[in-house]
Amino acid sequence: MSILRPERPTLDDLKPELADMERRLFLRGSLSLGALTMLTGCNLVSGNSVDKALMAMSRWNDKAQAWLFDPNKLAQTYTRADITTPFPFNAFYREAKAPVVDGATYRLEVSGLVADRKAWTIGELRALPQESQITRHICVEGWSAVGEWSGVRFSTFLDRIGADTRARYVGFKCADGYYSSIDMATARHPQTILALDFGDDPLPRKYGYPMKLRVPTKLGFKNPKHIGALFVTNDNPGGYWEDQGYNWFSGS
Amino acid sequence: MSGDASPKSRKRRAIHPSIVRLTHWINAAAMIVMVMSGWQIYNAAPIFDFKFPAWMTLGGWLAGAIAWHFAAMWVLAINLLVYLAYGLFSGHFRRDLLPITPAGVWRDVKAALAFRLPHALGHYNAVQRLLYAGVIALMVLAIASGLAIWKPVQFQTLVWLMGGFDIARVVHFFAMAGIVGFFVVHILLVMIVPKTLAPMIVGGTAPDAEATP
């Protein structure tokens, strides 16, 4: 069973042998010395009850955040003078390990609850109306940096592919093995874009070439880079960090 | 405290009403979880040139600490709201925390430093009033700055009030530091005047009008 969503079997299918290891790692984490001092009297032998209670609260926090989310409220925007240089590189691997994607053969695959499953080239994405934003990228760790991204408004793209906008989630799969997902309300937020440019140039490799999701209303790890496929679904697809215990909604 | 069960003594008010005792201990537990998990979160991207030792933190790693922090925050906030509502509507604040005057604080600080400040159970001296009102204000500040960091888009007015996202993190840090400072002083004072501990657990009965010397 997964530590994040024990009632959903999909994650078991994804990584059956990892799930148990992850849970044990997470437990070892939550049962630090501090936790031991705090929880004298609780069942620490299994520790599962603590873990389950924390994850239940995290799911409650998903709901509370979805309720707090105002689809019309815009993230603060900045001027070019506010841009952080150099913009920090961040991933679950070192910068040198960032994937190399061939733009010429690149295709964005589209699947799930959509009318048109045609794959998209970079040129086709660039042919759609483009818009820019200078917004603050906030990492779950606490640091933040201001950057400028340009690309296709995601709601425009969802309309083009005939996405079922009553569906609950949009999932993303990336060239580096990363994956994540967001709620439909956030997907349709006016500042959620499929970013193709960083500053005046095409998105460099370290920032997610050829395309990343830019969502200023979510924490940084909900902004997947090097997106190769996206799909619309009613089953929560989870995410690389989310499945290890990070809060799924993680909205700003 | 007292085995006297005469009707007269039963009419005496408790030193600490049950709701104050309950919210006090819930708050203590929630605050310890918030501070220790907060230290772990701080360590992921330190604001200053130091980290908290791992043994002082809760959660083991960032995801675990965040899970603790955002679970305990509900307990902390709801408990504080219950306490504030009680304090405002029961007259507890008006009766026991106010007034806080500079002259009164100055007088009692001097007396306390000379170890000549009498401690009357069921009656807060000016130093206590200042400390308790101060820590309540710090908790409100910690929650406001925490909300600004947690939801900088949805609560952008709070972010603006704090002077921006990065300053909100610093405000959150110093609100924590103030609360921890209060905690240290609070524990020290309880150790100096240990008779104050039992009433916060079992309630106790306040002595009649005459003050304990």
Chai-1 contact restraints between the chains, C-beta under 6 A:
chainA,res_idxA,chainB,res_idxB,connection_type,confidence,min_distance_angstrom,max_distance_angstrom,comment,restraint_id
A,G29,B,G60,contact,1.0,0.0,6.0,A-B,restraint_1
A,G29,B,W61,contact,1.0,0.0,6.0,A-B,restraint_2
A,G29,B,G64,contact,1.0,0.0,6.0,A-B,restraint_3
A,S30,B,G60,contact,1.0,0.0,6.0,A-B,restraint_4
A,S30,B,G64,contact,1.0,0.0,6.0,A-B,restraint_5
A,S32,B,G60,contact,1.0,0.0,6.0,A-B,restraint_6
A,L33,B,W55,contact,1.0,0.0,6.0,A-B,restraint_7
A,G34,B,M36,contact,1.0,0.0,6.0,A-B,restraint_8
A,G34,B,T57,contact,1.0,0.0,6.0,A-B,restraint_9
A,G34,B,L58,contact,1.0,0.0,6.0,A-B,restraint_10
A,A35,B,L58,contact,1.0,0.0,6.0,A-B,restraint_11
A,L54,B,A67,contact,1.0,0.0,6.0,A-B,restraint_12
A,L54,B,A71,contact,1.0,0.0,6.0,A-B,restraint_13
A,M57,B,A71,contact,1.0,0.0,6.0,A-B,restraint_14
A,S58,B,A67,contact,1.0,0.0,6.0,A-B,restraint_15
A,N61,B,F70,contact,1.0,0.0,6.0,A-B,restraint_16
A,L68,B,Q154,contact,1.0,0.0,6.0,A-B,restraint_17
A,A75,B,V153,contact,1.0,0.0,6.0,A-B,restraint_18
A,E141,B,A44,contact,1.0,0.0,6.0,A-B,restraint_19
A,E141,B,A45,contact,1.0,0.0,6.0,A-B,restraint_20
A,G142,B,A45,contact,1.0,0.0,6.0,A-B,restraint_21
A,W143,B,A45,contact,1.0,0.0,6.0,A-B,restraint_22
A,S144,B,F165,contact,1.0,0.0,6.0,A-B,restraint_23
A,T217,B,V153,contact,1.0,0.0,6.0,A-B,restraint_24
A,G245,B,A63,contact,1.0,0.0,6.0,A-B,restraint_25
A,Y246,B,A63,contact,1.0,0.0,6.0,A-B,restraint_26
A,S252,B,P152,contact,1.0,0.0,6.0,A-B,restraint_27
A,S252,B,V153,contact,1.0,0.0,6.0,A-B,restraint_28
